[in-house]
Amino acid sequence: MLFKNIKNSYDQIFSSYGHKSLDVHIKKIIELDAFLPYNSTFFCLTNTQNLSFEYISKNMFPCLGLDSQEIKEKGMRYFWSRIHPDDVEPWLSALNMLMSFTINEILEEDRKQMSYTWNYRFKNSKDEYINIIQNTTPLDFDKEYKPIIGLAHYTILDSKIKMDICASAKFLNKNNEYETKYFNNFSQKLLTDGISNRERDIVRLLILNNTSKEIAAKLFISPNTVDTHRRNIIKKLNISSTGELITLLKINKLSF
């Protein structure tokens, strides 16, 4: 059965945690999907330890026209490859800053009460870019108290709607009301940071796992020039390495 296979996977992931109540929570989420009406939102249970989708709700196909089994087989990297190239940098920067804010500003005991939202344009089965607003709630954490299992909701909006890349973090307080703890417009931030068109080209190719040599060949520039751009990108995006552009989500545990 579907849940049995998922449960086996989660048992392996949580072998050192023993959070049995999470098994029940996951099972209820999956069972509920059968009764939810078709609409413009779908949800996924995500595993950021191996960058996989453990469950994808039935609404993904009506929303995106994509086969959920193919998405599951190819994982998060394939999903990311369908994000609009111009949105890759602000999206990654948004996730990086959200995690930095959480680690530095939110107490460990409060992180289970956090909810994160960001947006980007995504290519559907018709090769049309539509807007996605993604809201992710952590379900469980690793030993460093970074999220490893998440419940992610994706809301689809018309491609004609112009949206800047924004990110927010909200905290569910004792009154069961969400308080906005963090908000930033990353489209404006990257514009002021002065990311050049050439640097954008290089970031897009890095996300697709191209080496400096491969990028140089595709852009008709030297590998040394590519490396120079990579160093500039590191500085402008305030990250530790260009490799972080590829592994950022896996390391930071914020994409579910």
C-alpha positions, -999 to 999 in steps of 0.1 A, spaced: 0 0 0 10 36 -6 12 46 30 32 15 40 59 23 14 61 59 26 61 48 63 90 25 57 109 54 42 101 76 71 109 49 97 144 48 82 148 85 83 136 88 119 154 58 132 174 80 156 145 102 166 116 79 175 89 105 168 60 80 163 34 107 165 47 119 131 37 86 115 1 92 125 2 128 113 16 118 79 -10 90 75 -38 114 82 -25 139 57 -24 112 30 -58 99 38 -73 133 38 -61 139 2 -86 115 -11 -115 137 2 -101 171 -7 -118 188 -37 -98 197 -68 -86 233 -67 -57 255 -76 -35 243 -47 -16 210 -43 6 198 -15 37 176 -10 54 158 18 91 165 13 123 150 25 152 174 24 178 148 34 176 131 0 159 159 -19 128 138 -27 90 141 -27 77 114 -4 41 122 -13 24 144 -39 -13 152 -37 -37 145 -65 -41 182 -73 -6 185 -89 -18 172 -123 -48 196 -126 -25 225 -114 6 218 -135 -3 191 -160 28 172 -147 29 135 -138 34 131 -101 52 98 -105 78 114 -128 83 142 -103 87 117 -75 112 97 -95 133 127 -106 131 145 -72 136 181 -62 164 189 -86 141 182 -116 114 203 -99 139 232 -95 150 229 -131 115 241 -141 117 274 -122 120 304 -144 157 311 -150 153 347 -139 138 337 -106 166 312 -96 189 337 -79 163 356 -59 146 323 -49 179 309 -36 188 341 -19 153 342 -2 158 306 11 192 314 23 181 345 43 151 326 57 173 299 71 198 325 84 170 343 101 156 312 117 189 299 130 200 333 144 167 347 156 142 319 164 147 297 195 148 259 188 117 253 208 98 278 187 108 265 153 80 240 152 56 270 152 71 286 121 57 288 86 76 300 56 63 315 23 81 324 -10 72 325 -47 86 319 -81 75 313 -117 73 277 -128 70 260 -162 40 237 -165 34 209 -190 24 234 -217 58 251 -213 40 282 -199 54 299 -168 28 303 -141 32 318 -107 36 295 -76 33 307 -40 49 280 -18 41 278 19 62 253 39 56 241 75 83 220 91 72 187 105 105 174 120 141 185 124 176 171 123 201 171 153 209 208 145 173 216 146 170 224 109 138 211 92 142 177 74 105 168 67 81 194 56 45 199 44 46 222 14 15 238 -2 18 252 -37 -9 278 -49 -11 285 -86 -17 320 -99 -21 333 -135 11 340 -153 -2 375 -162 1 385 -126 34 404 -121 50 392 -88 83 401 -72 101 373 -54 93 378 -18 98 356 13 83 357 48 85 338 80 56 337 104 53 324 140 21 308 154 18 324 189 0 312 220 -33 327 207 -30 305 176 -24 337 155 4 340 130 28 369 136 50 380 107 86 378 120 104 384 87 97 398 52 119 407 23 115 415 -14 144 397 -31 137 409 -66 144 444 -55 173 434 -34 191 416 -62 185 444 -86 202 468 -61 229 443 -56 238 447 -92 238 411 -105 249 414 -142 233 396 -171 264 375 -175 264 365 -139 227 355 -143 237 333 -172 264 316 -151 241 311 -121 215 294 -143 242 270 -157 256 263 -122 221 253 -110 221 227 -138 254 213 -125 276 226 -152 314 229 -145 334 261 -151 348 245 -182 314 236 -195 300 270 -187 329 286 -205 323 266 -237 286 274 -237 291 311 -231 322 314 -253 344 328 -225 374 314 -207 372 292 -176 392 319 -157 365 344 -166 338 321 -153 357 316 -120 360 354 -117 322 357 -121 317 329 -96 337 348 -70 317 379 -77 284 360 -73 295 347 -40 301 382 -27 269 396 -41 246 369 -29 263 367 5 270 329 3 300 309 11 306 292 -23 290 288 -57 285 252 -48 260 265 -22 239 276 -52 234 239 -59 234 224 -24 219 254 -6 185 239 -1 198 205 10 221 221 35 197 247 48 166 223 49 141 248 38 128 235 5 101 206 15 
